[in-house]
Amino acid sequence: MAGVVFTVSERCRGCGACVKACPEGAVTLQDSRSYVNSKKCKGCGTCILACRNKAKKMRFLMPAEAQIRSALRLIGRLDPE
């Protein structure tokens, strides 16, 4: 299952450890807060490990096929015919 990282802004202190740790260059500092570019992020989690303030979290993404199957199962439960 793939994922992307996001920043919990209340916890970010702008130290830049995550920026230095990211091998993809997906994390930047703006206005003393880190931001993750979801298009560049590969979900490796290196920035999560580098963050001492636990300001980084992983949002897991389901493959499209699994999302479709989940939707079809839900539809089947709502309308059994």
N, C-alpha and C positions, 0 to 999 in steps of 0.2 A: 504494500500500500504506500503510495507516494504522499509527500506532505510538503508544506511550505512553512517557513518560520515567520512569526509576527512579533512585534514588540508590545509589551504591556507598558505603556508610556508612563504610568504612575511610578513604576519601579526603576525606570531608566535614569541613570545619573550622568550619562554622556561621557563616560570614561574612555570609550573608543576601543575597548578590548575586543568586542565583537567585530568591529570594522577590520581590525588587524588580523583576526582569526579567519575571516571568511575567504575561502579559496576562490570563490566565484566573483568577488567584488560586488556582491549583492547588498551589502550593508553600508550605509552612509550616515554621517552625522549632519544634522540640520537643527539649528537653534538648540544646541546642547542635548539633543535626543537622537537616538539611532532609528533609522528607518530601513526596512527590508524591501527591496525591489522583488516582488513576487515573480516577475518574468525571468529574472536572473537566478533566483534561489533554486537550488537543486535539492533542498531538504536534507542536507548531510548532517546538520545539527552541530557543527563545529562552533558556531557562534553561541549556541545554548550552553555548551560546556565552558566557553570562555567568560560568560557573563557571571560575575560575582553577585549581582543583585537579583538574579533570577527574573530578568526582564524579558527574556525570550521564551516563547512557547511554540510548539509545533501544531499546526493545523493539518490533520490528515485528510487526504483526498481519496475518494473511492474511484476506481476505474469506471469509465462510462458504462461498461456492460453491467457491472454490479449495481450501479445506480438505476439502470433501466429495469433490471430484475427486481430490485426492491420496490420500485414504483408499480410494476405489474402485480407483485404479491399484494401490495396495499390495495390496489384497485380490485383485485379478486376478493379481498376480505370485505370491502365496502359493498360490492355488488356481486354476490355469489353466482349469478346466472351467467 
